[in-house]
Amino acid sequence: MPFTVSMIALGTQLVVPVADGVPKFDIARNCKLDVAATAGLAVDQSVKSCMNDEQKAKRQLASQWSKFPAPIRASCTSQESIGGTPSYVSLQTCLQFGQ
């Protein structure tokens, strides 16, 4: 049975793309929400510390992203999307334990 162009086009729509790069998270918002949920350090200091941790994790992920298997990247990225406050630190941990 010969394949038609429409069959090929339909078949390519079934492929789930995997992110080619580190996803984009709103770390400022996430850090503010995290700090609001905890007590202890001064708010400004806590947000600044959180932002530093997140930026460091994002840089590390950017340099290592292609080393992680695509299915693990997809799974961890999906998990981080649940709950509304994704974190690069959490994503990095998921990827490291996923290997």
C-alpha positions, 0 to 999 in steps of 0.5 A: 500500500503506497503512502500518500502525502496526507498520510505522511503529514498526519503521521508527523503530527503524532510526534511529541516534540522534546524541548531543545533547550532549558525551559523558561521559568518566571523565577522572580514570581516563583521566589516571591511565592516561595518566600511568602510560604515560609518564615525566617529570613528577611523577605528581601534576603530570602528572595535574593538568595532564591534568585541566586540559586535559581540563576545558578541552576539555570546556567548549569542546566544550559551547559548540561541540557543536551547530556540528559536523555530526551525522555528524562528531560520531557518527563522532568519538565512536565513534572515542573509544570505541575503546581504552577511554581516551576524551579530550575533547582528542582528541575536540575535535581529531577534530571540528575536523579533521572539518569 
